[in-house]
Amino acid sequence: MSIRKYIPYYKRNLRIAFPVMLTQLGAAIVGLADSIMVGHYSTVDLAAVSFANGIFFTFMVFVMGAMMGITPLVGHSFVRNEDERVGVLLENGLVFAFILSVLTCVILGAVVPFIDMMGQDEQVAAVARPYLITRIIGLFPFIVFCLFKQFFEGLGNTTVAMVITIAMNILNIVLNYLFIYGVSISGEEYIPAMGAYGAGLASLMACLLMPIIFIVVTLSKEQWRKYFRYFSLSHLSKSYFSELARVGFPIGAQTTMETVLFTLSFIMVGWISKEALAAHHIANQVADFAFMLSLGVGSATTIRVAHQYGVRDYKAMRMASRASVHLVLVMNTVGATLMITLRNVLPYLFTDDMNVVEIASPLLVYAGLFQFSDGLQCVGAGMLRGIADVKRPMIYAFIAYVVIALPLGYMLMFEAGIGVAGMWISFIIALSLAAVFFLSRFRKLARGLQN
């Protein structure tokens, strides 16, 4: 089929994807700012942030993934003008988010006392503990924000979350600078330098404001406010909770397995040295920044596929999904080229420690190659979520990320003696397999719908 026939699909996908990209890039910029500022404060604090975030996101990502389940459900009903069902899904989704957040906070709180037993440098563990506590406190408001973000994506609106995120990211970066380095005027200290703990406090303040602003914005326009009119205790239903869990939990499990892969990689790399851990963190931060573009296309794919699936336009559904594959390949080619070309420059943004720089520079070559497999698996997962096919992808993720990647990464790092690069080789292999699994599954299901 001529590439020209895809141009309308590129435009529609990008129209939805662009605000998501900016939203995710904004979050990535905050992560980069955290790492750059903390890295220049000290290598120990940089390693502590890396380690604590690995633990935090392992648990939080499951809840964030579970919130994604509302997007296809809302999307299918929205295009059919089922306003009451959309409103009831939002109400049940908020209660669902509250329950999951509380449970996650309890689990994370129970992990805090055991940080010293995870094989990390003593200094790293001591700094990581208070930073992790601030992230746990900010979990609930952030998850409420995520719920509204996913709800609005189901409506096809990705702009509101973008504006709120960018505003809060600016605030976060300013507070990062003030709290990490402190403020002294004429020798008098107004804000003490807090390093990693200061970065955690800055994130907490931003997290507390995000859902409040989203709720105010939602109530400001009739087109969104109308959904609150369907809120009623009688609409809180086990059947809706079950539906949200049926779609959301497998997505949460799938995203968690990918996160577990990266979290355990941080723990294992930490067994080598704190310099290796800091370098691994730098490579991950750069790769995550580039991945935000793919994540935007993946989210847009879920929305476009969900809407076309809802009105049973299966041809347009397949065209939109293919257009996303084309877009992500082009973006990842650019990202990989920049990462590989600038591999000897980018580490200096994070640290002046030459030992860390020497380890991080070659890792960026692997991080660049990694972009292709990561982008394709993201888009493939987005396609399947759009048609609410979530159980089989969860199994595929388990095979790729847990059964294959973790043992392979350990063997390449320690048994084969490759070092940190061995873990990145396992990343590339595992996510390439996941991409093949996801894309093949969607192609098979889409053909079945058209027949």
N, C-alpha and C positions, 0 to 999 in steps of 0.2 A: 504494500500500500504506500502511495506517495507520502512523503514527509509533510507536504503542504496540507494534507487532510488533518494532520495533527495540530496545526497552528491554533485553531480555536480552542482545542483542549489544553494546549500549553498555556494559553492566556487565562482560561478559567482556573486551571490548577494553580498558576502563579498568583492570581488575584487572591485566592484563599491562602496560599502558602506564604506569601510575602509577609503579612503581619505576624504569622507564626514564627517565621525565620527571625524577624526583628525581636520578637518576644524571647525566643530561645537564645539568640545572639546576645541580647541584653543580659540574660541570666549567665551566659558564658563569660561575658565581659566582667561581671561581678566576680565570678570564680577566678578569672585571670587576674583581676585587680587584687583579690584576696591573696592569691599565690605570689604575685609580684611584690606586693607590699610586705607580706609576711616573710617571703624569701629574703628580702633585703634587711629585714629585722634580724633574722637568724635562720640558719639551716635547720636547727632543732625545731623551731616553730613551724617551718615549712613542712618538715616530715610529720609533725604532730597533727597539723591540719589535714594532710593527706591521709594519715592513718585514721583519725576520728571521722572524717567524711566517708571513708570506706565503710566503717561500721554503720554510721547513720543512714547512708543511702541504701545499704543492703536491706534495711527494714522499711524505710520510708518509700522506696521505689515500689514495693508491693502495694501500698495504699494508693500511691499515685496511679499505678497501673490499673488498680481496681476502679478508680474514678473514671478511667477511659471507657469503661463499659457503658456509661450513660450516653456517650456521643452517638454510636450507631442507633441505639434505641430511640433517642430523641430525634435523630435525623430521619429515621423511617417514618415516625409519626408526624413530624413537622411538615414534610412534603405532602402528606395526606390531609393536612389541615385538622389534625386531631388535637386541638388546643388543650382540652381537659386532660388527656393522657400526658401531654408534655408537661403541664403544671404538676400533675401528681408524681411524675417521674422526678421532677426537681425536688419536691417535698420529701419523698422517700430517699432520694439521693443525699440530701442534707443530713438526715438521721443516720443513714448508712455511713456517711463520712465521719460523723461524730463517734459512732461506736468503734469504727476501725482505728481512728486516731487515738482514742483512749487506750485501746488494747496495745497499740504499737508503742505508745509512751511508757506503758507499764513494762513491756518487754525490754525496751531500750534502757530504762532506768535500772533494770535488773542486771544489765550487761556492764554498766559503769564500774562497779567494784572489781570486776575481773580484768580490767585493762592491763594491769601489771603482769598478768599471767599469759599474755599473748606473744611473748618472745621478742618484744620491742626494746629498744634502748631505754634505760630508766628515765633519762631526761625527756625523751619523746613522750613516754607514757604519762609523765607528770604534767606536761603541758597539754596533752590531748584531753585529759579528763574534764577540766572546767570548760574547754571549748565545746566538747560533746554535750555537756549539760545545757548550754545555751541553745544548741540546735534542737535538743529534745523539747525544750519549753516552747520553741517556735513552731513545732510540728503541726498542732491543731489548726491555728489560723491559716497556715500555708495550705493545708489539705482542703480547707473550706474554699480558699481561693482556687485551688485546682479543680474542685467540683464545679464551680461557676464557670471556669474557663472551658472545661469539657462540655458543659451544658450549652454554652454559647457556640461552641464549635459545631454541636449538633444542629443548631439553628443556622449554621453557615456563616456566623459572625466570628471573625478572628481578630478584629480591630480593637475591641474594648480591652481584652487581656493585654494586647500589645502596649497600649497607651499606659495602662496602670503599671505594667511591669517595667517599662522604660523609666517612668517617673520614680518608682521605688528603687530602681537600680542606681539612678543618679544619687538619691539620698543615701543608699547603702555605701557607695564608693566614697562619698564625702565623709560619712561617719567612720568608715574603715580607716581613712587617713588620720582622722582625729584620735580614734581610740587605739590604733596600733602604735603610732609614734608618740601620741600625747601632744599637749599644747603647753608651751612655756613662753611667757612674755616677760622680757627684762629679768630673766632668771627666776621668775615666780611660776610655779607649776599649777596650771588650771585643770588640766586633764592628764592623769598619769599615763605613761606608755604601757600598754597592756599586751602587745604582741598578738598572738593567736587568740587569746581570750577577748581582746578588743574587737577582732574581726567577727567573733561569735556574737558579741553584743550588738554590733551594727546590723548583722543579718536578722537578729531577733526583732529589733525595732521595725525593720522593713516588713517582716512577716506579719507583725501585729496589725499594720495598717492596710495591707493588701486586701483582705476580705472585706473590711469595713468600706473601703472605697468602692469595691465591686458591687456590694449590696446597695449602696447609695446610687450608683449609676444605674443599676437594674430598675430601681424604683422611680427613676427620673423620667422614663419614657413609657407610654402606654403599651407600645408593642412588646415590651418585656414585662412591665408591671402586671399585665393581665394574667400572667401565669400564676401569680401569687394568690389570685382570687379563688383558685381551686384548692388552696391549702385547707385541710380539715383533718382533725384527728381520725375521722372515719375513713380517710383515704390512706392512712398509714396501714399498710397491708403486708402480710407475710409473703403474698404472691409477688408483690413488687420487689421486696427485699430479695426474694429468691431469684427473680429475673435479673436484678442488678448483680447479684452474686454469680449467677450462672454465666454471665458475659464478662463481668469484671474480674472475678477471681482468677480465671485462667490467664487473662491478660496480665494481671498482677504477678502471677506465678512466672509467666514467661519473662517479663521485664526483670523480675527479681533474680531469676537464674542467670541472666546476663550480668546483672550487677554483682551477684555472688562471685562470678568468674573474676571480675575486676577487683572486688574486695579481697578475695583470697590471694589474688596476684600481689596486692600491696603487702599483705602479711608475709607471703613467701619471699618477696623481694627484700622486705625488711630484715630477713634472716641473713642477707648478704652484708649489708651495711646501711647506715643512715644516708650516706651519699648516694648509694644505688636507689634507695627509696625516694629520695628527693628528685633524682633524675627521672625515675619512672613516673613520678607525679607530674613533672614538667611535660613529658611526652604525652601523658594522658590529658593534661589541660589543653595543649595545642590541638590534639586530636578531637577532643570534646568540642572545642570552639568551631572547628570545621564541620563537625557532625551536626551542629545546629541547623545548617542548611538542609541536610538530608532529613532531619527531624521535621522541619517545616513542610517539606514535600510529602513526607510520610503522613503527617496529620491532614494535609490537604487531600491526600489520596483516600484516607478513611472517610472524610466528609463527602467527597465527590462520588465515591463508590456507594456510600450509604444512601445518598439522595437518588442516584440513578437506580439503585436496587429497590428503593422504596416505591418508585413509580414504574418499576419493571422495564426500564429501558436498558436491556442487558448489552446491546451493542455499544451504546454510549459509555456504559460502565467499563467495558473492556478497553475502549479507546482511551478513556481517562486514565486507566491504570497503566497502559503502555506509555502514555505521554509522561507519566511520573518517572518511569524507568529511564526514559531518554533524558529528562531534566536532571535526575540525580547523577547519571553518568557524566554529563557535561560538568556539573558543579564539582564533582569529586576529582575529575581530571585537573581542574584548575587548583583545587585545594591541595592535592597531592604534589603537584608541580611546585607550588609555593613552599610547602613544608620541606621537600627534599632540597630545593635550591637554597633555602634560608636556614638549613639545619645547623650551620656553624654560628648563626647570629641569634636565633630565637632564644636559646638557653640563657643568654645574658640579660634578657628581660626579667628573668626570675631570680637570678643569683649571680654573685661575683666569685663563688667558690669554684675554682678551676677543676677540682676533682669531680664535682657534680656536672660541670659543663662537658667534660671529656666523656662522661658516660651518656649524657643526654643527647649529644649531637648525633651519633649514629642511630640512636633509637628513633629519631624523627624520620629517618628513611623508612623504617618499618611502619611508623605511624602514618606516613603518606600512602604507602601501598595498602594499608589497612582500610583506608577510606572507601575503597570500591566495595569490598565485601560488607562493610558496616552500612553503607548507604543502601545497597540493594536489599539487605535483610530488613532494614527499616521500612522501605517502601513495600516489600512483600508482606510484612506483618500488617502494615496499614491497609493493604488491599483486603486481607482476610478479616480484619476487624470491621471493615465497612459492611461486610455481609454477615457479621456476628459469628464467623467461624473461628472459634478461639481454643477449643480443646485440643485438636490435633497439633496446632502450632506450639502449644505448651509442651507436648511430648517431643516435638522436633527440637525445641530449645533445650530441653533436658539432655537429649542425646548429644547435641552439638557443644553446649556450654559446660555441662557437668561431666558426662561420660568421656568425652574426647578431650576438650581443651585443658581442663585442670591437670589430669595425669600427664598429658603430653607436655604441658608447660613445665611441670616439675621435673620430668625426665630431661628435657632439653636444657633447663637451667642448671641442674645439679648433677645428674648422671652423665650427660653429654658435655658438661662444662662450658656451655655457651654463655651462661650468665643471663642478665636481664633480657637480652635480645631473644633468648629462647622462649620467653613468655609471649613476646610480641609475635613470634612466628606461630605459636599456638593460637593466638587471637585471630590471625589472618585465616588459618585453616578452619577454625571452628565457625567463624561468621560467614565464610564462603559456603560451607555446608548448609548453614541455616538459610542463607539466601536461596540456594538451590531448592531446598525443601519448601520454603514459603511460596516462591514463585511457581513452582510446579503444581503445588496444591491449588493455588488460585486459578491457574490456567485450566486445570481439570474441572473444578467446580463451575467456572464461568462457561465452559463449553456445555456442561450439563444443563445449565439454565437456559441457554439459547436453543437447545435441541427440543 
